Amino acid sequence: MRFSKEKFFSLFVDPDMLSLRFKLLVYALTFAPEQNPTLIGTCSHLAKYFNVNPSSVAKEMKELEKIGIITKIQNGVWRVNYEVINRSRTKKLEQ
């Protein structure tokens, strides 16, 4: 049985159980695969998707950017830094 990305996301991410930052990270990893790590979506678009305030999305995106997981290219365009994600995964496996 194959699921669309939207169906997969809705099935495995219960919006009431997770922080907005984690939901944004899962969204970015789902919609910006490693082969094309560009995520397109304004804070307003993402806020509507998650049913939250756009300022909350902006704050959490800045936090993800601060820790290096995403890089803002321009308004509404983000790059997911898979090298940072893969490096942290490798460190955990080595420990």
Backbone as a ProteinNet text record, in pm:
[ID]
protein_1_A
[PRIMARY]
MRFSKEKFFSLFVDPDMLSLRFKLLVYALTFAPEQNPTLIGTCSHLAKYFNVNPSSVAKEMKELEKIGIITKIQNGVWRVNYEVINRSRTKKLEQ
[TERTIARY]
84.5	0	89.5	71	152	72.8	142	81.8	143.8	64.5	120.5	195.7	280.6	354.3	257.8	150.7	54.1	-12.6	-49.1	-114.3	-18.2	106.5	207.7	225	237.9	259.7	142.4	21	-96	-112	-70.8	-83.7	17.9	139.9	247.2	286.7	228.8	259.8	128.7	105.5	-13.1	9.8	-64.4	-37.3	-52.3	-126.2	-144.7	-30.6	53.4	153.6	294.8	317.6	453.7	472.9	594.8	625.6	622.9	600.2	597.9	733.2	841.9	975.2	995	953.5	966.8	878.5	757.3	667.7	727.3	788.5	852	970.1	1046	1158.4	1110.6	1009.1	954.5	898.1	830.5	776.2	889.5	996.1	1109.5	1174.1	1193	1254.9	1164.8	1034.5	939.4	927.9	922	895.6	1020.1	1136.3	1262.1	1360.1	1346.1	1431.3	1578.1	1664.8	1808.8	1855.2	1789.7	1827.4	1796.3	1695.8	1658	1617.2	1715.6	1686.6	1625.4	1550.9	1489.5	1345.1	1315.3	1180.4	1121.2	1005.9	939.5	812.9	804.3	687.2	709.1	623.3	633.1	585.7	617.3	570.9	417.9	353.9	206.7	152.1	213.9	170.9	186.5	303.3	327.8	236.8	208.4	118	-22	-69.4	-201.3	-199.4	-90.3	-78.1	-84.7	-17.2	-11.9	-114.4	-193.7	-297.6	-240	-134.8	-70.6	-49	2	31	159	161.1	282.6	406	387.9	503.8	564.5	482.5	533.7	619.7	573	649.9	781.7	776.6	898.3	1000.2	953.2	1041.3	1107.8	1030.1	1085.1	1176.8	1145.5	1233.7	1368.1	1365.1	1490.3	1571.7	1504.3	1575.4	1637.7	1563.7	1619.6	1737.8	1728.6	1838.9	1959.3	1934.6	2041.9	2122.8	2056.4	2128.3	2180.9	2155.3	2217.5	2141.3	2019.4	1943.4	1888.5	1851.3	1804.4	1879.9	1881.1	1939.1	1836.9	1813.1	1717.5	1785.9	1726.5	1778.5	1718.8	1588.8	1515.4	1380.9	1297.1	1166.4	1090.2	1052.2	973.9	1053.8	1186.3	1270.5	1380.2	1386.4	1481	1559.2	1680.3	1760.2	1777.3	1745.7	1764.9	1910.1	1981.9	2123.8	2140.4	2130.8	2140.6	2278.1	2383.8	2516.3	2521.8	2450.7	2444.6	2366.5	2255.8	2173	2249.4	2313.9	2389.4	2509	2575	2689.8	2646.3	2534.2	2487.7	2443.4	2385.8	2346.3	2469.4	2575.7	2699.2	2763.4	2764.6	2821.5	2749.2	2617.1	2539	2569.3	2589.5	2620	2758	2850.8	2987.4	2995.2	2901.2	2906.4	2866.5
-117.2	0	124.2	213	333.4	453.2	540.7	661.9	782.8	884.6	1012.3	1070.5	1168.5	1232.7	1292.5	1353.3	1415.7	1311	1198.4	1092.4	1034.4	1010	959.7	1055.2	1182.7	1284.5	1288.4	1285.6	1293.8	1168.6	1053.3	929.9	918.9	962.6	938.2	1057.6	1172.1	1289.4	1341.5	1306.4	1352.3	1497.1	1591.6	1732.6	1774.9	1701	1738.3	1690.2	1601.6	1539	1594.8	1673.9	1714	1864.5	1905.6	2048.5	2098.8	2226.4	2287.1	2272.1	2287.5	2274.6	2136	2032.8	1896.8	1875.8	1929.2	1916.2	1983.9	2101.6	2170.4	2090.4	2029.2	1946.4	1826.4	1758.5	1643.3	1687.7	1800.4	1855.4	1881.7	1946.3	1977.1	1850.3	1751	1626.1	1548.9	1564.5	1495.6	1561.5	1692.9	1765	1821.1	1804.7	1847.6	1730.8	1630.8	1512.1	1546.3	1455.5	1478.9	1509	1451.9	1475.5	1618.3	1680.3	1818	1885	1932.3	1976.6	2116	2158.9	2291	2280.2	2354.8	2359.9	2495.3	2493.2	2617.2	2630.3	2739.2	2763.2	2882.4	2980.1	3096.9	3060.5	3146	3122.6	3121.5	3204.8	3207	3074.6	3021.7	2893.4	2782.3	2777.3	2673.2	2690	2813.8	2838.9	2786.1	2807	2753.1	2600.9	2542.1	2395.8	2336.4	2402.8	2351.6	2416.6	2509.2	2576.5	2648.2	2727	2806.3	2948.3	3034	3172.3	3180.6	3262.3	3275.6	3318	3398.1	3438.8	3320	3222.2	3099.8	3020.9	3012.5	2942.3	3014.7	3146.2	3224.4	3202.7	3202.5	3182	3044.5	2941.7	2805.6	2784	2846.1	2835.3	2902.4	3013.5	3080.1	2990.3	2918.7	2826.1	2711.1	2656.7	2550.2	2602.3	2728.4	2789.7	2811.5	2852.5	2877.8	2751.3	2636.8	2512.1	2446	2507.7	2463.6	2362	2329.1	2228.1	2283.6	2410.5	2473.7	2603.7	2648.8	2777.7	2852.8	2977.9	3058.7	3109.1	3079.2	3125	3262.6	3271	3396.7	3375.3	3476.9	3460.9	3345.8	3249.3	3136.3	3024.9	3035.6	2930.5	2895.1	2766.3	2716.3	2599.7	2581.7	2465.6	2379.2	2250.6	2156.7	2109.1	2123.2	2087.9	1942.5	1852	1710.1	1672.6	1747.6	1715.3	1733.8	1832.6	1853.6	1740	1703.4	1595.8	1463.9	1433.3	1308.3	1305.3	1420	1427.5	1399.1	1454.4	1431.1	1285.9	1227.6	1086.6	998.3	1029.2	951.7	961.2	1080.2	1096.9	1011.2	1005.9	925.6	777.5	732.9	592	555.7	649.4	623.5	617	680.4	683.9	555.3
0	0	0	-94	-104.5	-54.7	16.2	67.7	-0.6	-18.6	-61.4	57.1	30.3	139.6	241.3	193.1	283	372.5	314.6	390.6	494.5	453.2	545.3	661.8	629.4	731.2	828.6	776.9	864.3	950.2	900.9	977.5	1090.1	1065.6	1160.1	1245.1	1219.9	1301.5	1359.8	1484.1	1554.4	1596.4	1537.7	1564.2	1709.8	1788.8	1928.7	2018.2	1969.2	2052.7	2034.9	1933.3	1901.5	1905.5	1931.8	1930.5	1786.7	1771.2	1638.4	1570.4	1645.1	1585.7	1526.1	1600.1	1549.5	1426.7	1430.8	1315.1	1192.6	1211.5	1098.8	1045.3	1133.9	1090.4	1010.1	1059.1	986.3	851.6	849.9	725.1	626.1	674.2	586.5	531.3	616	570.9	475.2	492.2	405.7	268.7	266.9	141.7	74.5	135.5	73.5	84.1	-2.2	7.6	-16	24.4	16.2	-125.9	-226.6	-366.3	-409.5	-350.6	-381.5	-250.4	-172.2	-35.6	-22.6	-121.9	-117.7	-69	34.8	89.9	54.3	-10.5	-48.4	34.5	108.3	191.2	281.3	271.1	358.1	497.6	592.2	729	734.3	652.5	647.7	595.8	490.7	433.9	537.6	602.3	702.2	822.8	860.1	973.1	943.8	820.7	782.8	786	737.5	733.2	874.1	970.1	1106.8	1200	1145.3	1223.1	1345.8	1319.1	1424	1373.3	1458.5	1424	1339.3	1232.9	1150.7	1230.4	1334.2	1414.4	1488.7	1525.9	1589.7	1491.6	1367.9	1264.3	1240.1	1228.4	1203.8	1315.8	1439.1	1554.7	1548.8	1520	1517.4	1397.3	1284	1167.7	1197.7	1270.2	1309.8	1402.5	1490.9	1579.6	1500.4	1404.5	1319.2	1238.9	1196.9	1122.8	1215.4	1338.2	1433.8	1462.1	1468.5	1496.5	1369.5	1254.9	1130.7	1047.9	1087.4	1013.6	883.5	883.1	760.1	738.2	615	579	496.9	533.3	458	331.2	216.2	87.4	56	68.6	53.3	120.9	125.6	189	124.6	205.7	157.6	93.3	92.4	33.7	134.4	167.7	266.7	208.5	255.8	217.1	341.1	328.6	438.4	432.2	541.4	547.5	591.7	496.1	527.7	581	541.7	592.9	744.8	797.5	942.3	1007.5	948	1002	998.7	886.9	874.4	969.4	988.9	1079.6	1222.9	1265.2	1401.8	1419.4	1315.3	1320.4	1332.6	1259.7	1263.7	1401.2	1460.8	1595.4	1697.1	1688.2	1783	1766.4	1642	1618.5	1670.6	1666.8	1713.3	1865.2	1933.7	2081.5	2144.2
[MASK]
+++++++++++++++++++++++++++++++++++++++++++++++++++++++++++++++++++++++++++++++++++++++++++++++

